[in-house]
Amino acid sequence: MRLNKILVVGIILILIGIGWGLLLDGIGMREWLLLLSGIILGIIAGLVQRWAVARQRLGLITPGKKRLWIIGVIVVLVIVKVAINVFIPSYLATSNSGIYLSIVYAIGGLLLGHALYLRFKPMPQPAKLRANRT
């Protein structure tokens, strides 16, 4: 089985984040759970972004709406992560290393979401391209 490049990069980012987190002194159970929530939010955001790309490829939405979905999901991801950091204060929210570590986990989750969408629901081809291949 050949691994998707996006999946490999996402896994590498998560592994780097785990190693980095183990090196930091202020990381406790709460912080690890917050990092896990970043991965989950990133996966959801990645799935929604790939869904928007697929809808645009099928001609169901315009390229402008696809762009709006992709950018909107990133904005919502950032807003939710900031809200979590405000409502659940932790080492991640108060240190530069913690903030960067949260970003690494969120991006890793985003890439995992992209890869999961492609794994379980391959990108559709527009009818014109499918007709030319046969």
Backbone as JSON Lines, residues from 0, in Angstrom:
{"i":0,"aa":"M","n":[0.84,-1.17,0.0],"ca":[0.0,0.0,0.0],"c":[0.9,1.24,0.0]}
{"i":1,"aa":"R","n":[0.62,2.15,-0.92],"ca":[1.4,3.37,-1.03],"c":[0.76,4.47,-0.2]}
{"i":2,"aa":"L","n":[1.57,5.08,0.65],"ca":[1.06,6.15,1.5],"c":[1.0,7.46,0.73]}
{"i":3,"aa":"N","n":[-0.03,8.18,0.96],"ca":[-0.22,9.49,0.37],"c":[0.84,10.45,0.96]}
{"i":4,"aa":"K","n":[1.42,11.3,0.14],"ca":[2.44,12.25,0.62],"c":[1.88,13.19,1.68]}
{"i":5,"aa":"I","n":[0.65,13.6,1.51],"ca":[0.03,14.5,2.49],"c":[-0.07,13.81,3.84]}
{"i":6,"aa":"L","n":[-0.46,12.53,3.81],"ca":[-0.57,11.76,5.05],"c":[0.79,11.63,5.73]}
{"i":7,"aa":"V","n":[1.82,11.37,4.95],"ca":[3.17,11.22,5.51],"c":[3.63,12.52,6.16]}
{"i":8,"aa":"V","n":[3.42,13.64,5.49],"ca":[3.83,14.93,6.06],"c":[3.03,15.22,7.34]}
{"i":9,"aa":"G","n":[1.73,14.93,7.34],"ca":[0.92,15.13,8.53],"c":[1.41,14.29,9.69]}
{"i":10,"aa":"I","n":[1.71,13.02,9.44],"ca":[2.22,12.14,10.49],"c":[3.58,12.62,11.0]}
{"i":11,"aa":"I","n":[4.43,13.06,10.08],"ca":[5.75,13.57,10.49],"c":[5.59,14.79,11.38]}
{"i":12,"aa":"L","n":[4.68,15.69,11.03],"ca":[4.44,16.88,11.87],"c":[3.95,16.48,13.25]}
{"i":13,"aa":"I","n":[3.05,15.51,13.32],"ca":[2.55,15.06,14.63],"c":[3.69,14.43,15.43]}
{"i":14,"aa":"L","n":[4.52,13.63,14.79],"ca":[5.65,13.01,15.49],"c":[6.65,14.05,15.98]}
{"i":15,"aa":"I","n":[6.92,15.04,15.15],"ca":[7.8,16.13,15.57],"c":[7.18,16.85,16.77]}
{"i":16,"aa":"G","n":[5.87,17.07,16.71],"ca":[5.18,17.72,17.82],"c":[5.25,16.91,19.1]}
{"i":17,"aa":"I","n":[5.14,15.59,19.0],"ca":[5.25,14.73,20.18],"c":[6.64,14.84,20.78]}
{"i":18,"aa":"G","n":[7.67,14.75,19.93],"ca":[9.04,14.89,20.42],"c":[9.28,16.24,21.05]}
{"i":19,"aa":"W","n":[8.8,17.27,20.41],"ca":[8.96,18.64,20.92],"c":[8.23,18.79,22.25]}
{"i":20,"aa":"G","n":[7.01,18.25,22.33],"ca":[6.23,18.34,23.55],"c":[6.9,17.62,24.72]}
{"i":21,"aa":"L","n":[7.53,16.49,24.42],"ca":[8.22,15.74,25.48],"c":[9.43,16.51,26.01]}
{"i":22,"aa":"L","n":[10.01,17.38,25.2],"ca":[11.17,18.16,25.62],"c":[10.79,19.38,26.46]}
{"i":23,"aa":"L","n":[9.55,19.8,26.4],"ca":[9.12,20.98,27.15],"c":[8.73,20.58,28.57]}
{"i":24,"aa":"D","n":[9.1,21.41,29.53],"ca":[8.82,21.11,30.93],"c":[7.38,21.37,31.35]}
{"i":25,"aa":"G","n":[6.72,22.35,30.74],"ca":[5.4,22.76,31.2],"c":[4.24,21.95,30.64]}
{"i":26,"aa":"I","n":[4.52,20.88,29.93],"ca":[3.46,20.09,29.3],"c":[2.95,19.03,30.27]}
{"i":27,"aa":"G","n":[1.68,19.15,30.64],"ca":[1.04,18.17,31.51],"c":[-0.12,17.52,30.78]}
{"i":28,"aa":"M","n":[-0.95,16.82,31.5],"ca":[-2.09,16.11,30.89],"c":[-3.04,17.08,30.2]}
{"i":29,"aa":"R","n":[-3.32,18.23,30.82],"ca":[-4.22,19.21,30.21],"c":[-3.68,19.67,28.86]}
{"i":30,"aa":"E","n":[-2.39,19.94,28.81],"ca":[-1.79,20.42,27.57],"c":[-1.84,19.35,26.47]}
{"i":31,"aa":"W","n":[-1.57,18.1,26.85],"ca":[-1.64,17.02,25.85],"c":[-3.06,16.88,25.31]}
{"i":32,"aa":"L","n":[-4.05,17.03,26.17],"ca":[-5.45,16.97,25.72],"c":[-5.78,18.16,24.81]}
{"i":33,"aa":"L","n":[-5.25,19.33,25.13],"ca":[-5.46,20.49,24.26],"c":[-4.78,20.29,22.9]}
{"i":34,"aa":"L","n":[-3.61,19.67,22.91],"ca":[-2.94,19.38,21.64],"c":[-3.73,18.36,20.83]}
{"i":35,"aa":"L","n":[-4.29,17.38,21.5],"ca":[-5.14,16.4,20.82],"c":[-6.37,17.08,20.23]}
{"i":36,"aa":"S","n":[-6.93,18.05,20.95],"ca":[-8.08,18.78,20.41],"c":[-7.66,19.56,19.16]}
{"i":37,"aa":"G","n":[-6.43,20.06,19.13],"ca":[-5.93,20.75,17.94],"c":[-5.84,19.82,16.75]}
{"i":38,"aa":"I","n":[-5.42,18.59,16.99],"ca":[-5.36,17.61,15.9],"c":[-6.77,17.32,15.38]}
{"i":39,"aa":"I","n":[-7.7,17.11,16.3],"ca":[-9.08,16.79,15.9],"c":[-9.7,17.95,15.12]}
{"i":40,"aa":"L","n":[-9.52,19.17,15.62],"ca":[-10.04,20.34,14.9],"c":[-9.39,20.48,13.53]}
{"i":41,"aa":"G","n":[-8.09,20.2,13.46],"ca":[-7.39,20.26,12.17],"c":[-7.91,19.22,11.2]}
{"i":42,"aa":"I","n":[-8.18,18.02,11.69],"ca":[-8.72,16.96,10.83],"c":[-10.08,17.38,10.28]}
{"i":43,"aa":"I","n":[-10.92,17.91,11.14],"ca":[-12.25,18.36,10.68],"c":[-12.1,19.46,9.63]}
{"i":44,"aa":"A","n":[-11.2,20.4,9.88],"ca":[-10.98,21.49,8.92],"c":[-10.46,20.95,7.59]}
{"i":45,"aa":"G","n":[-9.55,19.99,7.64],"ca":[-9.02,19.4,6.41],"c":[-10.08,18.67,5.62]}
{"i":46,"aa":"L","n":[-10.95,17.95,6.32],"ca":[-12.05,17.25,5.64],"c":[-12.99,18.24,4.95]}
{"i":47,"aa":"V","n":[-13.31,19.33,5.62],"ca":[-14.21,20.33,5.04],"c":[-13.54,21.0,3.83]}
{"i":48,"aa":"Q","n":[-12.26,21.28,3.92],"ca":[-11.57,21.91,2.8],"c":[-11.56,20.99,1.58]}
{"i":49,"aa":"R","n":[-11.25,19.71,1.77],"ca":[-11.24,18.78,0.65],"c":[-12.64,18.57,0.08]}
{"i":50,"aa":"W","n":[-13.65,18.61,0.94],"ca":[-15.03,18.52,0.49],"c":[-15.34,19.69,-0.45]}
{"i":51,"aa":"A","n":[-14.89,20.89,-0.08],"ca":[-15.14,22.07,-0.91],"c":[-14.43,21.95,-2.25]}
{"i":52,"aa":"V","n":[-13.2,21.45,-2.24],"ca":[-12.46,21.26,-3.49],"c":[-13.19,20.26,-4.38]}
{"i":53,"aa":"A","n":[-13.67,19.17,-3.79],"ca":[-14.4,18.16,-4.57],"c":[-15.68,18.74,-5.16]}
{"i":54,"aa":"R","n":[-16.41,19.52,-4.38],"ca":[-17.65,20.13,-4.88],"c":[-17.36,21.08,-6.05]}
{"i":55,"aa":"Q","n":[-16.25,21.81,-5.96],"ca":[-15.91,22.73,-7.05],"c":[-15.49,21.94,-8.3]}
{"i":56,"aa":"R","n":[-14.77,20.84,-8.11],"ca":[-14.38,20.02,-9.28],"c":[-15.57,19.41,-9.98]}
{"i":57,"aa":"L","n":[-16.62,19.13,-9.23],"ca":[-17.85,18.59,-9.83],"c":[-18.71,19.67,-10.45]}
{"i":58,"aa":"G","n":[-18.33,20.93,-10.25],"ca":[-19.1,22.04,-10.79],"c":[-20.29,22.42,-9.93]}
{"i":59,"aa":"L","n":[-20.32,21.96,-8.69],"ca":[-21.44,22.26,-7.81],"c":[-21.3,23.61,-7.12]}
{"i":60,"aa":"I","n":[-20.08,24.1,-6.99],"ca":[-19.85,25.44,-6.45],"c":[-18.81,26.13,-7.31]}
{"i":61,"aa":"T","n":[-18.79,27.44,-7.24],"ca":[-17.85,28.22,-8.03],"c":[-16.48,28.24,-7.36]}
{"i":62,"aa":"P","n":[-15.42,28.57,-8.11],"ca":[-14.1,28.68,-7.48],"c":[-14.07,29.71,-6.34]}
{"i":63,"aa":"G","n":[-14.86,30.77,-6.45],"ca":[-14.91,31.77,-5.38],"c":[-15.49,31.2,-4.1]}
{"i":64,"aa":"K","n":[-16.54,30.4,-4.23],"ca":[-17.13,29.77,-3.05],"c":[-16.18,28.74,-2.45]}
{"i":65,"aa":"K","n":[-15.44,28.04,-3.31],"ca":[-14.45,27.09,-2.8],"c":[-13.41,27.84,-1.97]}
{"i":66,"aa":"R","n":[-12.92,28.94,-2.49],"ca":[-11.94,29.76,-1.78],"c":[-12.51,30.25,-0.45]}
{"i":67,"aa":"L","n":[-13.78,30.66,-0.48],"ca":[-14.44,31.13,0.74],"c":[-14.51,30.0,1.77]}
{"i":68,"aa":"W","n":[-14.85,28.79,1.35],"ca":[-14.88,27.65,2.27],"c":[-13.51,27.38,2.86]}
{"i":69,"aa":"I","n":[-12.49,27.36,2.01],"ca":[-11.13,27.03,2.47],"c":[-10.63,28.08,3.46]}
{"i":70,"aa":"I","n":[-10.77,29.34,3.1],"ca":[-10.31,30.41,3.99],"c":[-11.19,30.48,5.24]}
{"i":71,"aa":"G","n":[-12.49,30.33,5.07],"ca":[-13.41,30.37,6.2],"c":[-13.12,29.29,7.23]}
{"i":72,"aa":"V","n":[-12.8,28.1,6.76],"ca":[-12.48,27.0,7.69],"c":[-11.21,27.31,8.48]}
{"i":73,"aa":"I","n":[-10.21,27.88,7.82],"ca":[-8.97,28.26,8.52],"c":[-9.28,29.32,9.57]}
{"i":74,"aa":"V","n":[-10.09,30.31,9.2],"ca":[-10.45,31.38,10.15],"c":[-11.19,30.79,11.35]}
{"i":75,"aa":"V","n":[-12.14,29.91,11.1],"ca":[-12.88,29.28,12.2],"c":[-11.95,28.45,13.07]}
{"i":76,"aa":"L","n":[-11.03,27.71,12.45],"ca":[-10.06,26.92,13.2],"c":[-9.24,27.81,14.14]}
{"i":77,"aa":"V","n":[-8.75,28.92,13.62],"ca":[-7.96,29.84,14.44],"c":[-8.81,30.43,15.57]}
{"i":78,"aa":"I","n":[-10.03,30.83,15.26],"ca":[-10.91,31.41,16.28],"c":[-11.19,30.4,17.38]}
{"i":79,"aa":"V","n":[-11.49,29.17,17.01],"ca":[-11.79,28.15,18.02],"c":[-10.55,27.86,18.86]}
{"i":80,"aa":"K","n":[-9.38,27.76,18.23],"ca":[-8.15,27.5,18.99],"c":[-7.85,28.65,19.96]}
{"i":81,"aa":"V","n":[-8.04,29.89,19.52],"ca":[-7.82,31.03,20.41],"c":[-8.84,31.02,21.55]}
{"i":82,"aa":"A","n":[-10.08,30.71,21.24],"ca":[-11.11,30.65,22.28],"c":[-10.77,29.56,23.31]}
{"i":83,"aa":"I","n":[-10.31,28.43,22.84],"ca":[-9.91,27.36,23.76],"c":[-8.77,27.84,24.65]}
{"i":84,"aa":"N","n":[-7.8,28.52,24.07],"ca":[-6.67,29.02,24.85],"c":[-7.09,30.08,25.86]}
{"i":85,"aa":"V","n":[-8.12,30.85,25.54],"ca":[-8.6,31.87,26.47],"c":[-9.39,31.23,27.6]}
{"i":86,"aa":"F","n":[-10.26,30.3,27.26],"ca":[-11.13,29.7,28.28],"c":[-10.45,28.6,29.1]}
{"i":87,"aa":"I","n":[-9.43,27.99,28.55],"ca":[-8.68,26.96,29.28],"c":[-7.22,27.39,29.28]}
{"i":88,"aa":"P","n":[-6.86,28.3,30.18],"ca":[-5.47,28.78,30.19],"c":[-4.51,27.63,30.54]}
{"i":89,"aa":"S","n":[-3.42,27.6,29.82],"ca":[-2.42,26.56,30.04],"c":[-1.06,27.06,29.58]}
{"i":90,"aa":"Y","n":[-0.08,26.22,29.74],"ca":[1.28,26.52,29.3],"c":[1.3,26.79,27.79]}
{"i":91,"aa":"L","n":[0.44,26.11,27.05],"ca":[0.41,26.28,25.6],"c":[0.02,27.7,25.2]}
{"i":92,"aa":"A","n":[-0.84,28.32,25.99],"ca":[-1.33,29.66,25.66],"c":[-0.4,30.76,26.16]}
{"i":93,"aa":"T","n":[0.49,30.45,27.1],"ca":[1.3,31.5,27.71],"c":[2.76,31.48,27.31]}
{"i":94,"aa":"S","n":[3.19,30.49,26.56],"ca":[4.6,30.44,26.14],"c":[4.69,30.41,24.62]}
{"i":95,"aa":"N","n":[5.76,31.0,24.11],"ca":[5.97,30.98,22.66],"c":[6.1,29.56,22.14]}
{"i":96,"aa":"S","n":[6.84,28.73,22.83],"ca":[7.01,27.34,22.39],"c":[5.68,26.62,22.36]}
{"i":97,"aa":"G","n":[4.84,26.86,23.35],"ca":[3.53,26.22,23.4],"c":[2.63,26.65,22.26]}
{"i":98,"aa":"I","n":[2.68,27.93,21.92],"ca":[1.86,28.44,20.82],"c":[2.31,27.82,19.51]}
{"i":99,"aa":"Y","n":[3.62,27.77,19.28],"ca":[4.14,27.16,18.05],"c":[3.85,25.67,18.0]}
{"i":100,"aa":"L","n":[3.91,25.01,19.14],"ca":[3.6,23.59,19.21],"c":[2.13,23.36,18.85]}
{"i":101,"aa":"S","n":[1.24,24.2,19.33],"ca":[-0.18,24.1,18.98],"c":[-0.38,24.27,17.47]}
{"i":102,"aa":"I","n":[0.36,25.18,16.88],"ca":[0.26,25.4,15.43],"c":[0.73,24.17,14.67]}
{"i":103,"aa":"V","n":[1.82,23.56,15.11],"ca":[2.33,22.34,14.45],"c":[1.28,21.24,14.5]}
{"i":104,"aa":"Y","n":[0.65,21.06,15.66],"ca":[-0.39,20.03,15.79],"c":[-1.6,20.35,14.92]}
{"i":105,"aa":"A","n":[-2.02,21.6,14.87],"ca":[-3.18,21.97,14.05],"c":[-2.9,21.75,12.57]}
{"i":106,"aa":"I","n":[-1.71,22.12,12.11],"ca":[-1.36,21.92,10.7],"c":[-1.23,20.43,10.4]}
{"i":107,"aa":"G","n":[-0.63,19.68,11.33],"ca":[-0.56,18.23,11.15],"c":[-1.95,17.62,11.04]}
{"i":108,"aa":"G","n":[-2.87,18.05,11.89],"ca":[-4.24,17.57,11.83],"c":[-4.92,17.97,10.52]}
{"i":109,"aa":"L","n":[-4.66,19.19,10.07],"ca":[-5.22,19.66,8.8],"c":[-4.78,18.76,7.66]}
{"i":110,"aa":"L","n":[-3.5,18.44,7.62],"ca":[-2.98,17.56,6.57],"c":[-3.54,16.15,6.7]}
{"i":111,"aa":"L","n":[-3.71,15.67,7.92],"ca":[-4.32,14.36,8.11],"c":[-5.76,14.36,7.6]}
{"i":112,"aa":"G","n":[-6.49,15.44,7.84],"ca":[-7.86,15.56,7.33],"c":[-7.91,15.53,5.81]}
{"i":113,"aa":"H","n":[-6.98,16.24,5.17],"ca":[-6.9,16.21,3.71],"c":[-6.65,14.79,3.23]}
{"i":114,"aa":"A","n":[-5.7,14.11,3.86],"ca":[-5.34,12.76,3.45],"c":[-6.49,11.78,3.71]}
{"i":115,"aa":"L","n":[-7.18,11.94,4.83],"ca":[-8.31,11.04,5.12],"c":[-9.41,11.2,4.09]}
{"i":116,"aa":"Y","n":[-9.69,12.42,3.68],"ca":[-10.73,12.62,2.67],"c":[-10.34,11.94,1.38]}
{"i":117,"aa":"L","n":[-9.09,12.1,0.99],"ca":[-8.63,11.49,-0.26],"c":[-8.61,9.96,-0.15]}
{"i":118,"aa":"R","n":[-8.36,9.46,1.04],"ca":[-8.28,8.01,1.26],"c":[-9.65,7.35,1.13]}
{"i":119,"aa":"F","n":[-10.66,7.97,1.72],"ca":[-11.98,7.36,1.76],"c":[-12.93,7.86,0.68]}
{"i":120,"aa":"K","n":[-12.64,9.01,0.13],"ca":[-13.49,9.55,-0.91],"c":[-12.58,10.21,-1.95]}
{"i":121,"aa":"P","n":[-12.14,9.45,-2.96],"ca":[-11.21,10.0,-3.95],"c":[-11.79,11.23,-4.63]}
{"i":122,"aa":"M","n":[-10.89,12.1,-5.05],"ca":[-11.33,13.35,-5.68],"c":[-12.05,13.04,-6.98]}
{"i":123,"aa":"P","n":[-13.25,13.57,-7.15],"ca":[-14.0,13.31,-8.39],"c":[-13.39,14.05,-9.56]}
{"i":124,"aa":"Q","n":[-13.56,13.48,-10.71],"ca":[-13.09,14.11,-11.94],"c":[-14.29,14.71,-12.65]}
{"i":125,"aa":"P","n":[-14.15,15.91,-13.19],"ca":[-15.25,16.48,-13.95],"c":[-15.61,15.58,-15.14]}
{"i":126,"aa":"A","n":[-16.83,15.66,-15.58],"ca":[-17.31,14.79,-16.67],"c":[-16.47,14.95,-17.93]}
{"i":127,"aa":"K","n":[-16.01,16.17,-18.24],"ca":[-15.2,16.38,-19.45],"c":[-13.92,15.56,-19.38]}
{"i":128,"aa":"L","n":[-13.23,15.57,-18.24],"ca":[-11.98,14.82,-18.12],"c":[-12.22,13.32,-18.16]}
{"i":129,"aa":"R","n":[-13.31,12.85,-17.56],"ca":[-13.61,11.42,-17.58],"c":[-13.89,10.96,-19.01]}
{"i":130,"aa":"A","n":[-14.61,11.77,-19.8],"ca":[-14.94,11.39,-21.17],"c":[-13.7,11.32,-22.04]}
{"i":131,"aa":"N","n":[-12.72,12.19,-21.79],"ca":[-11.48,12.2,-22.58],"c":[-10.59,10.99,-22.27]}
{"i":132,"aa":"R","n":[-10.7,10.44,-21.08],"ca":[-9.84,9.31,-20.69],"c":[-10.3,8.0,-21.29]}
{"i":133,"aa":"T","n":[-11.56,7.86,-21.6],"ca":[-12.06,6.58,-22.1],"c":[-12.02,6.48,-23.58]}
